[in-house]
Amino acid sequence: MSDSAELTEIFSSIQGEGLLIGLRQLFIRFCACNITCQYCDTGKLESATIPAFCMVENSPGKRDFSAEPNPLPLNRVLMLLRNWQRDYPSVHHSISITGGEPLLYSGILKKWLPEIRPILPVYLETNGILYEELSMIIDYLDYICMDIKLPSTTGLAGFWAEHRFFLQIAATKNPVVKIVVSSETPDWEISKSCEIIASVDKSIPLILQPLTLPNGNPGISSRRTLELQEIACRYLMETRIIPQTHKFSGFL
């Protein structure tokens, strides 16, 4: 099990999505993903997608990045996080483990997270598919923001069974479910997603996230988004509509 990992970025910013929106986090961004959604520019896990360097902020939030060669050793990551927490106490709410899909690195995370978690709580951002990998590190997580990937927005087949298994494991770690919706999203996809969530716990919050088009505009009308919210409210206790705020507010 490696002490090093291929990363794309380590930086400080606000959380732009989900229930922790607006809170400051330290972000550790892992490379690549196990799927290719048509709205996403992250490549699948292939050697060509692994960058030679990780961009690391020298001072949190100052955008003074330096390029450090991949793979980055755990000791270097721990030094950054501990120094930032020491020099900027009470600024950061948690550490976001994100990607790409960070659960592709579950073996590394199983070794890293026991060292990282004493610094700040750990918040996992994930596509909600790799449930076996989640089970390996679930004890070291404090929050989970998982996607349910809709065929209408991803251009892929559904991962309904995987999402159900994933949420069953995630249920003890303050989960929130996020669904990217577009003008192409049919009613049945929202109903099916909410049935999965309700079968685990109908109090788990759901966030409907309007698709952000390349020009920055939403890929769904406000009226249609409200219609989808009304469907979700038949099944769940809490459904919110939250766009990607960092996309239009100038934050990373």
C-alpha positions in Angstrom: 0.0 0.0 0.0 1.6 3.3 -1.1 2.5 6.3 1.0 2.1 8.4 -2.2 -0.7 9.3 -4.5 -1.3 11.0 -7.8 -3.2 14.3 -7.1 -4.3 17.2 -9.2 -4.7 19.9 -6.6 -4.5 20.8 -2.9 -6.1 24.1 -2.1 -8.4 26.0 0.2 -11.8 27.4 -0.9 -15.5 27.4 -0.1 -17.7 24.4 -0.7 -19.8 25.3 -3.7 -22.2 22.5 -3.7 -24.4 20.5 -1.2 -25.5 21.2 2.3 -22.1 22.6 3.4 -22.3 25.3 0.7 -20.3 28.4 1.7 -18.2 26.7 4.4 -14.4 26.8 3.9 -12.7 23.5 3.2 -9.3 22.2 2.4 -9.6 20.3 -0.8 -7.5 17.2 -1.8 -8.4 16.4 -5.4 -7.5 13.0 -6.8 -7.0 12.2 -10.5 -9.4 10.6 -12.9 -12.7 8.8 -12.7 -14.2 5.4 -13.3 -16.9 6.7 -15.6 -17.2 9.4 -18.2 -20.3 11.6 -17.9 -21.0 13.7 -20.9 -21.1 17.0 -18.9 -17.8 16.3 -17.2 -14.2 16.9 -18.4 -12.5 14.5 -16.0 -10.9 11.6 -17.9 -11.2 7.9 -17.1 -8.4 6.2 -15.1 -5.7 5.8 -17.8 -2.0 6.6 -17.7 -2.6 9.6 -20.0 -4.9 11.3 -17.5 -2.4 11.3 -14.7 -0.7 14.7 -14.5 3.0 15.0 -14.0 2.5 17.6 -11.3 0.1 18.4 -8.5 -0.8 22.1 -8.1 -0.4 23.1 -4.4 -1.4 26.3 -2.8 1.4 27.7 -0.7 -0.9 29.7 1.5 -4.6 28.7 1.8 -6.9 30.8 -0.3 -4.1 33.0 -1.8 -4.0 31.2 -5.2 -0.2 31.1 -5.0 0.2 27.7 -6.6 3.4 25.7 -7.0 3.7 22.6 -9.1 5.0 19.6 -7.2 5.8 16.3 -8.9 3.4 13.3 -8.7 3.0 11.1 -6.8 2.7 13.3 -3.7 3.9 11.6 -0.5 1.6 11.4 2.5 4.1 13.2 4.7 4.0 16.2 2.4 0.2 16.3 2.4 0.1 16.0 6.2 2.6 18.8 6.6 0.5 21.1 4.5 -2.7 20.4 6.3 -1.3 20.7 9.7 0.5 23.9 9.0 -2.6 25.5 7.5 -4.7 24.4 10.4 -2.1 25.8 12.8 -1.7 29.1 10.9 -5.4 29.6 10.1 -7.3 28.1 13.1 -11.1 27.9 12.9 -11.1 28.9 9.3 -11.7 25.5 7.8 -14.7 23.3 8.5 -13.4 20.1 7.1 -11.2 18.4 4.5 -12.9 17.5 1.2 -11.6 14.4 -0.5 -12.7 14.8 -4.1 -11.8 14.1 -7.7 -12.4 12.7 -10.2 -13.5 9.7 -8.2 -11.4 9.4 -5.0 -12.6 5.9 -4.2 -10.5 4.7 -7.0 -7.7 5.2 -4.4 -9.5 3.4 -1.6 -6.3 1.5 -0.7 -4.3 4.7 -0.3 -7.2 6.4 1.5 -7.4 3.5 4.0 -3.8 4.4 5.0 -4.1 8.2 4.7 -7.4 9.0 6.4 -6.5 7.8 9.9 -3.6 10.4 9.7 -5.7 13.1 8.1 -8.9 12.8 10.1 -7.4 14.1 13.5 -6.6 17.4 11.7 -10.2 18.1 10.6 -13.4 16.1 9.8 -13.4 14.3 6.5 -15.9 15.0 3.7 -16.0 12.6 0.8 -17.3 13.7 -2.6 -18.1 10.7 -4.8 -20.1 9.5 -7.7 -21.8 6.9 -5.4 -20.9 3.8 -7.4 -17.9 2.1 -5.8 -19.7 0.7 -2.7 -17.1 -2.0 -2.0 -14.4 0.6 -1.9 -16.5 2.8 0.4 -16.8 0.0 2.9 -13.0 -0.1 3.2 -12.8 3.5 4.5 -16.3 4.2 5.9 -15.0 4.3 9.5 -12.7 7.3 8.7 -15.4 9.5 7.2 -17.6 12.2 8.8 -19.7 13.4 5.8 -20.5 11.9 2.4 -21.9 13.7 -0.6 -22.8 11.1 -3.2 -24.2 11.5 -6.6 -27.0 9.5 -8.2 -26.0 9.5 -11.9 -29.0 9.8 -14.2 -28.9 8.4 -17.7 -30.5 11.6 -19.0 -27.5 13.8 -17.9 -24.6 11.4 -18.0 -25.3 9.7 -21.3 -24.6 6.4 -19.5 -26.7 3.5 -18.4 -28.1 3.8 -14.9 -26.2 2.6 -11.8 -29.3 2.0 -9.7 -28.2 -1.1 -7.9 -24.8 0.3 -7.1 -26.3 3.6 -5.8 -28.6 1.6 -3.5 -25.8 -0.5 -2.0 -23.6 2.6 -1.7 -26.2 4.6 0.2 -26.9 1.7 2.6 -23.2 1.8 3.6 -23.1 5.6 3.7 -26.2 6.0 5.8 -24.3 6.3 9.1 -22.0 9.1 7.9 -24.3 12.2 7.5 -25.0 11.5 3.8 -26.5 13.9 1.3 -27.5 12.8 -2.2 -26.9 15.1 -5.2 -28.5 14.7 -8.6 -27.5 16.7 -11.6 -30.7 17.5 -13.6 -31.2 18.9 -17.1 -34.1 19.7 -19.5 -33.8 16.1 -20.7 -34.4 14.6 -17.2 -37.7 12.6 -17.2 -40.0 12.3 -14.2 -39.3 8.6 -13.7 -35.6 9.1 -13.1 -36.4 11.4 -10.2 -39.0 9.0 -8.8 -36.6 6.0 -9.1 -33.8 7.9 -7.4 -36.1 9.0 -4.6 -37.4 5.5 -4.1 -33.8 4.3 -3.6 -33.1 7.1 -1.1 -36.4 6.5 0.8 -35.8 2.8 1.0 -32.7 3.6 3.1 -33.9 6.7 5.0 -36.4 9.3 3.7 -34.8 11.9 5.9 -31.6 11.8 3.9 -31.4 15.2 2.1 -31.6 15.4 -1.7 -30.1 18.2 -3.7 -31.2 18.8 -7.2 -28.4 20.5 -9.0 -29.2 22.2 -12.3 -26.7 21.2 -15.0 -24.3 24.0 -15.8 -23.7 24.5 -19.5 -20.3 25.4 -20.9 -21.5 29.1 -21.3 -22.3 29.1 -17.6 -26.1 29.1 -18.0 -28.3 26.4 -16.4 -29.3 23.5 -18.7 -32.8 23.4 -17.3 -35.5 26.0 -16.7 -36.5 27.1 -13.2 -40.0 25.9 -13.8 -38.9 22.4 -14.8 -36.6 22.2 -11.8 -39.4 23.1 -9.5 -41.5 20.4 -11.1 -38.8 17.8 -10.4 -38.6 19.1 -6.8 -42.3 18.5 -6.4 -41.9 14.9 -7.5 -39.0 14.3 -5.0 -41.1 15.8 -2.2 -43.6 13.0 -2.6 -40.9 10.6 -1.3 -38.5 12.5 0.8 -38.6 14.9 3.8 -36.0 17.4 2.4 -35.3 18.3 -1.2 -33.3 21.4 -2.1 -32.4 23.1 -5.4 -28.8 24.3 -5.3 -26.7 25.2 -8.3 -23.0 25.0 -8.5 -22.3 28.4 -6.8 -18.6 28.3 -7.3 -19.1 28.3 -11.1 -20.5 31.8 -11.1 -19.0 33.3 -7.9 -15.3 33.1 -8.9 -14.2 30.4 -6.5 -12.3 27.3 -7.4 
